Amino acid sequence: MKRSKKAIYDFYLSQTARINNWDLVDLSAPGVVGEYLKDKSREDLYRLADSSLLWEQRIAVVSTYILIKNHDFIDILALSERLLHHKHDLMQKAVGWMLREMGKRDKDLLVQFLEKRCKVMPRTMLRYAIEKFPEEERREFMKR
């Protein structure tokens, strides 16, 4: 079983040029990449995040969904920092979405992250991250 998960993971990462739209990434990356990396080194996430290919960058971020569901927030925080100034809205949305997922499990940690960065992060990323906050709190963050 472990060997087949590794084979699927390796095959997936060898085919990233074909995983070339947001719905393919969002539907496959958490279950293939995130699930495989739960108990392994996460260096591939950072290699993907540093790629020049948008879809590899999105794979890195969206893969953290499985980790976030397991209350493992280290990688989404590090990747969010690394991709904080990304110009593409599909990456801003992905980072904001994963931050929001983290915030569902640890709102204080999300608020700490946002308080330090909300003035410099793209508005799209911020809007996605605070989507579930009460309206007044959302307005406060958007004003900053």
C-alpha positions in Angstrom: 0.0 0.0 0.0 2.7 2.5 0.9 4.6 1.7 -2.3 1.5 2.5 -4.4 0.9 5.8 -2.6 4.5 6.8 -3.3 4.1 5.7 -6.9 0.9 7.8 -7.3 2.6 10.8 -5.6 5.7 10.5 -7.8 3.6 10.1 -11.0 1.4 13.1 -10.0 4.5 15.3 -9.5 5.9 14.2 -12.8 2.8 15.3 -14.5 2.3 18.8 -13.1 2.5 20.4 -16.6 -0.8 18.6 -17.3 -2.4 19.7 -14.1 -3.1 23.0 -15.6 -6.2 24.6 -14.2 -7.5 25.5 -10.7 -10.2 22.8 -10.5 -7.8 20.0 -11.4 -5.4 21.3 -8.7 -8.0 21.8 -6.1 -9.6 18.4 -6.6 -6.4 16.4 -6.7 -3.6 18.1 -4.7 -4.9 17.6 -1.2 -5.7 14.0 -1.6 -2.5 13.1 -3.5 0.2 15.5 -2.3 -1.1 16.6 1.0 -2.2 13.1 2.1 1.2 11.6 1.1 3.2 14.3 2.9 1.3 14.1 6.2 4.1 12.2 7.9 7.0 13.1 5.6 9.3 15.9 4.7 7.5 18.8 3.2 10.5 20.0 1.0 8.5 19.3 -2.2 5.9 21.9 -1.1 8.6 24.6 -1.0 10.1 23.5 -4.3 6.7 23.7 -5.9 6.0 27.1 -4.3 9.3 28.4 -5.8 8.4 27.1 -9.2 7.8 29.5 -12.1 4.6 27.6 -12.9 1.5 29.0 -11.4 -0.1 25.5 -11.1 2.8 24.1 -9.2 2.6 27.0 -6.8 -1.1 26.4 -6.3 -0.5 22.6 -5.8 1.9 23.6 -3.0 -0.6 25.8 -1.2 -3.8 23.7 -1.8 -2.0 20.5 -0.7 -1.7 22.0 2.8 -5.5 21.5 3.2 -5.0 18.0 4.5 -2.3 19.2 6.9 -4.5 22.0 8.1 -7.4 19.5 8.7 -4.9 17.7 11.0 -4.1 20.9 12.9 -0.7 21.2 11.2 -0.3 24.9 10.3 3.5 25.2 10.0 3.5 24.9 6.2 0.6 27.0 5.3 2.0 29.8 7.4 5.4 29.5 5.8 4.0 29.2 2.3 1.7 32.2 2.9 4.6 34.2 4.0 6.6 33.1 0.9 3.7 33.9 -1.5 2.4 36.9 0.3 3.1 39.3 -2.6 2.0 37.0 -5.4 0.6 38.9 -8.3 -1.9 36.3 -9.7 -5.4 36.3 -8.3 -5.6 32.5 -8.4 -2.7 32.3 -6.0 -4.1 35.1 -3.8 -7.4 33.2 -3.6 -5.7 29.9 -2.8 -3.5 31.4 0.0 -6.5 33.2 1.4 -8.6 30.1 1.2 -6.1 28.0 3.1 -5.6 30.7 5.7 -9.3 30.8 6.2 -9.3 27.0 6.6 -6.6 27.3 9.2 -8.6 30.1 10.9 -11.6 27.7 11.3 -9.4 25.6 13.5 -7.3 28.3 15.2 -8.7 31.8 14.7 -6.2 33.4 17.1 -3.3 32.2 15.0 -5.0 33.5 11.8 -5.6 36.9 13.5 -2.0 37.1 14.6 -0.8 36.3 11.1 -3.2 38.9 9.6 -2.4 41.7 12.1 1.2 41.6 11.0 0.5 41.4 7.3 -2.9 42.8 6.4 -1.5 46.2 5.3 0.8 44.6 2.7 -1.1 41.5 1.6 -3.2 41.7 -1.6 -6.8 42.6 -0.8 -8.1 39.4 -2.6 -6.0 37.2 -0.3 -7.2 39.1 2.8 -10.9 39.0 1.7 -10.7 35.2 1.3 -8.9 34.8 4.6 -11.5 36.7 6.6 -14.6 35.6 4.8 -16.0 33.8 7.8 -15.3 36.6 10.3 -18.2 38.6 11.6 -19.0 41.6 9.4 -17.6 44.2 11.8 -14.3 42.3 12.1 -14.1 42.0 8.4 -14.6 45.7 7.9 -11.9 46.5 10.4 -9.3 44.3 8.7 -10.3 45.7 5.3 -9.8 49.3 6.5 -6.3 48.8 7.6 
